[in-house]
């Protein structure tokens, strides 16, 4: 993986999984005043690091997650995942990068209601066209690690909130992505289940996963290695 030199001249370590350098994101709909959602944001996330994004609603947290997750592209500046600048990739390249190297955990779980837990968790591997035996093995291993192996045949509607979020985490990591993005992962859970989810995310980081989590929760922030505070699209100092 290459090292980077920021526009400021600062060198970013070669083990930075995520690099955001001088990123600006402007939403400019015709007939509407342009919105500068991000304004010169720079950030690097290393392997094994859990970084929290905090700030008021509308500060740019979700926009930054979308850029790192290859759902959107910056108006200017660089977003790179494992050395690949997203703006240099076409639609096909972005799809592959998003599919293979990024996992996402949502606040409201986003499990497909007609599929079992095992089928939901296995979706990233199915999209990669992995052999059926490999899918079954890795799904079983991941559900075991999440402590919900006994729920594999259940539908999402049959799970508690904490179990559903653990299934969502399993789906986000089963394909062994470079970075896991978590958008308010404890926001829909009670304190006990929220603590379980934070422990799981912390254990993933301790095992070498890069994690970026947007949160309003002081408890979630306390589980992170460091916090990046956003205000009006900029990193607050």
C-alpha positions in Angstrom: 0.0 0.0 0.0 1.5 3.4 -0.9 2.1 6.2 1.5 0.5 9.6 0.8 1.6 13.2 1.1 -1.3 15.5 2.0 -1.8 18.8 0.3 -0.3 20.2 3.6 2.9 18.2 2.9 2.2 15.8 5.9 3.0 12.2 5.1 0.3 9.7 5.9 1.4 6.3 7.1 1.4 3.4 4.6 -1.0 1.4 6.8 -3.8 4.0 6.5 -6.8 2.1 5.2 -8.8 5.2 4.6 -7.4 8.5 3.5 -9.6 11.7 3.2 -7.5 14.7 2.0 -8.9 18.2 1.6 -12.3 16.9 0.7 -15.1 19.3 -0.3 -18.6 18.1 -1.0 -21.1 20.5 -2.5 -24.7 19.6 -3.3 -25.8 21.9 -6.1 -29.4 21.2 -7.2 -30.7 23.4 -10.0 -32.7 26.3 -8.5 -31.6 25.6 -5.0 -28.9 27.3 -3.0 -25.7 25.1 -3.1 -25.0 23.3 0.2 -21.4 22.8 1.2 -21.8 19.6 3.2 -18.0 19.1 3.7 -15.4 21.9 3.5 -11.8 20.8 3.4 -12.0 17.7 5.6 -8.8 15.6 6.0 -8.7 12.3 7.9 -6.7 9.1 7.9 -7.8 5.8 9.6 -5.3 3.0 10.2 -5.8 -0.7 10.3 -7.0 -1.7 13.7 -8.2 1.8 14.6 -11.8 2.7 15.6 -12.6 6.3 14.9 -15.8 8.0 16.0 -17.4 10.9 14.1 -19.4 13.2 16.3 -21.3 16.5 15.8 -24.7 17.9 15.5 -27.2 16.8 12.9 -26.3 18.3 9.5 -22.6 18.6 10.4 -21.5 16.3 7.6 -21.1 12.9 9.3 -23.4 11.0 7.0 -21.9 12.7 3.9 -18.4 11.6 5.0 -19.5 8.0 5.6 -21.1 8.0 2.1 -17.9 9.2 0.5 -15.8 6.7 2.3 -18.4 4.0 1.5 -18.1 4.8 -2.3 -21.8 5.7 -2.4 -20.8 9.2 -3.5 -17.8 11.1 -4.8 -16.2 14.3 -3.5 -16.6 17.5 -5.4 -12.8 18.1 -4.8 -10.1 16.5 -2.8 -9.2 12.8 -2.4 -10.9 9.9 -0.8 -8.8 6.7 -1.0 -9.5 3.2 0.2 -6.3 1.0 0.5 -4.5 3.3 -1.9 -7.3 3.6 -4.5 -8.7 7.1 -5.1 -12.4 6.7 -5.5 -12.7 9.6 -8.0 -10.3 7.8 -10.4 -12.6 4.7 -10.6 -15.6 4.3 -12.9 -18.9 2.9 -11.9 -17.7 -0.7 -12.2 -14.6 -0.1 -10.2 -16.6 1.7 -7.4 -19.0 -1.2 -7.3 -16.2 -3.7 -6.9 -14.5 -1.6 -4.2 -17.8 -1.1 -2.3 -18.7 -4.8 -2.6 -15.3 -6.3 -1.7 -13.6 -3.9 0.7 -16.3 -2.0 2.6 -18.9 -3.2 5.1 -21.7 -1.1 6.5 -23.7 -1.3 9.7 -26.9 0.8 9.8 -28.9 2.1 12.7 -32.1 0.3 11.6 -30.3 -3.0 10.6 -31.6 -3.0 7.0 -31.9 -6.8 7.0 -34.0 -8.2 4.1 -37.3 -9.4 5.8 -37.9 -12.4 3.5 -34.4 -13.9 4.0 -33.2 -15.9 7.0 -30.4 -14.6 9.2 -27.9 -16.9 7.4 -29.1 -15.8 4.0 -28.9 -12.1 4.9 -25.4 -12.5 6.3 -24.3 -14.5 3.2 -25.4 -11.9 0.7 -21.9 -10.2 0.3 -20.4 -13.6 -0.5 -23.1 -14.5 -2.9 -22.5 -11.2 -4.7 -18.9 -12.1 -4.9 -20.0 -15.5 -6.4 -18.2 -17.5 -3.8 -18.7 -21.3 -3.8 -21.7 -22.4 -1.9 -19.6 -24.4 0.6 -17.4 -21.4 1.3 -20.5 -19.2 1.9 -22.0 -21.7 4.3 -18.7 -22.1 6.2 -17.9 -18.4 6.5 -21.5 -17.5 7.5 -21.5 -20.1 10.2 -18.1 -18.9 11.5 -19.2 -15.3 11.6 -22.6 -16.0 13.3 -20.7 -18.0 15.9 -18.4 -15.0 16.5 -21.4 -12.7 16.9 -23.0 -15.1 19.3 -26.1 -15.8 17.3 -25.3 -19.1 15.6 -28.6 -20.5 17.0 -30.5 -17.8 15.1 -29.3 -18.7 11.6 -32.6 -20.1 10.4 -34.7 -17.3 11.9 -36.3 -14.4 9.9 -35.4 -10.8 11.0 -38.8 -10.3 12.4 -38.1 -13.1 14.9 -35.0 -11.4 16.3 -34.7 -8.9 19.2 -33.1 -5.5 18.3 -29.7 -6.6 19.7 -29.8 -9.8 17.8 -30.7 -8.0 14.6 -27.9 -5.6 15.0 -25.4 -8.4 15.6 -26.7 -10.0 12.4 -26.1 -6.7 10.6 -22.6 -6.6 11.9 -22.0 -10.2 10.7 -23.2 -9.3 7.2 -20.9 -6.3 7.3 -17.8 -8.3 8.1 -18.4 -11.8 6.5 -16.5 -10.8 3.3 -13.5 -9.5 5.4 -13.6 -5.8 4.2 -10.8 -3.3 4.7 -13.1 -0.9 6.6 -16.4 -1.2 8.4 -18.6 1.9 8.5 -21.2 2.1 11.3 -23.9 4.8 11.2 -25.4 5.3 14.7 -25.2 1.5 15.3 -26.5 1.8 18.9 -29.1 4.5 18.2 -32.0 2.0 18.0 -30.9 -0.2 20.9 -31.3 -0.1 24.7 -28.3 0.4 26.8 -27.5 -3.3 27.4 -27.7 -4.3 23.7 -25.9 -1.1 22.8 -23.0 -2.1 25.0 -22.9 -5.6 23.4 -22.7 -4.0 19.9 -19.9 -1.7 21.0 -18.0 -4.6 22.5 -18.3 -6.4 19.2 -17.1 -3.4 17.2 -14.2 -2.9 19.6 -13.2 -6.5 19.3 -13.1 -6.2 15.5 -10.8 -3.2 15.8 -8.6 -5.0 18.2 -8.3 -7.8 15.7 -7.2 -5.4 13.0 -10.3 -4.0 11.4 -10.5 -0.3 10.5 -13.8 1.1 11.8 -15.4 4.5 11.3 -18.5 5.1 13.4 -20.9 8.1 13.3 -22.5 8.5 16.7 -24.2 11.0 19.0 -23.7 8.6 22.0 -21.0 9.4 24.6 -20.9 5.7 25.4 -20.2 4.8 21.8 -17.5 7.5 21.6 -15.8 6.1 24.7 -15.2 2.8 22.9 -13.3 4.6 20.1 -9.5 5.2 19.9 -10.2 8.8 18.9 -13.0 11.1 18.1 -13.3 13.5 15.1 -15.7 16.3 15.8 -17.4 17.8 12.8 -19.1 21.3 12.8 -20.6 22.9 9.7 -18.8 20.5 7.4 -15.4 21.0 9.0 -13.3 19.2 11.6 -13.6 21.2 14.7 -10.3 22.1 16.4 
